[in-house]
Amino acid sequence: MIVESYEDVVKLSGVVRDNFWSTIQTAVALTLQRHPSGVIIDLSGVTEMTALGADSFRDALKFVESNDARIVVAEVPEAVLHIMRQVPEVRSQLPLADSVEQARRSLDLLVDEGAEPVKRRREERVKPARTLLICLSGDDSDAHLLAMTREFVDRSPAKVVMIYPILVPRELPLNSPLPDEEERAAATLESGRKAMSESQVVTEIRLERARDLPSLIADTSEEIEAAQVLVGVSIRPRHEEDAWHALEAVIQKVKTPLVIVRPRLT
């Protein structure tokens, strides 16, 4: 097996019949130093892999996740993918991408050039004493949610933690690239950040991957000790019945004071 490392990629080539983690661990660690948001494993050059070789990815996953980063495997030949799917934990947890470029776009969401991911960055200004959590959804409710948030902050200064949830189907690993949804999320969060910065509101933006929205909002509100949670409701939800069920679950699960924001009916 040949190991090459460049930028955010570790590329493997040749035949992989044994556990290769000890061989690539240093390369992965150095890649994470250069690119803290995550590492791409390019398998386009692998001609053969055994189940023992595929099992190595369990060690790779544990190592990368322990560094608060993501791992995405790209350009997997069909024969290699067939073997990887025979290893239970690898099959269920390892994110796959069609190309290195697709993997890179997924890893680099919300990353400023020369800076750490926005999710990890913290404002240098003195933070207000309380925190508001708002959940954007990329629909008609966002503008009203942001306007209401600014009104709240005008009355009583607060830091705003703004999240956009990517709900990952249970049949996929949680960190799987979802290009269309990720691009929409990044654009929505950047628009929200800009709206808050124009009002000089201390803001942190987070792209969050989850299985269900109510649990994500409840867990995040407890994590950041939010004083209030603001959630928008569209007047034209894409899946109306599911949207109302989710809202009902949010009301039941979130212990923090909750504000539901809905656009004016027309």
C-alpha angles and dihedrals in degrees: 000000000000120000122201126177128196134154105324097340135093108193123200123198136181131017120347110193102145138047102287100183096105088051096054101030094096092047091050092048092051091047090054090052089056095039112025096182093069152296133263120217109206111204097173091113098049111111099180136014132180127208088256090056092047090050088067090077090072088065091044092052093050093048096048095044090049085061091055090248139113133246123207125183115213140194097011114184113237094244091051092047089054090058094045091054089060092065106080102210092041092048094051102038110030114097115222131200130192093228142010089247092054090049091048093052089052094049095044098053111133093006117137117212108267093005138094119259112293090237089065097038119099127203114255092215120093108276121234117250095252137045132217122203118210127181118211122201106182094246139101093291096066098078091052091045092053092046091051091048091053090051090052092049092046090056095043122009115243142160112248121219106196119195134185114196122219105197107210118204112247092240090066129067110262094245096048114138112253101182101188095045092043093053091049091048094050092049092047094049093047090051090050092047090051092050091052095044091054086062090044092243117161102243138182119190125204133185104207128194116208145151095233135016102224094056092046093053093044094048094045093048090054093044094055094033091235118202090208139003122217120197127181125222121203121223087214106040116185091230105022101188093046091047094055092046089052092049091050089051091049090054090050098044105039110085095183118091105279132211120194113204121198129176118245113278114243 
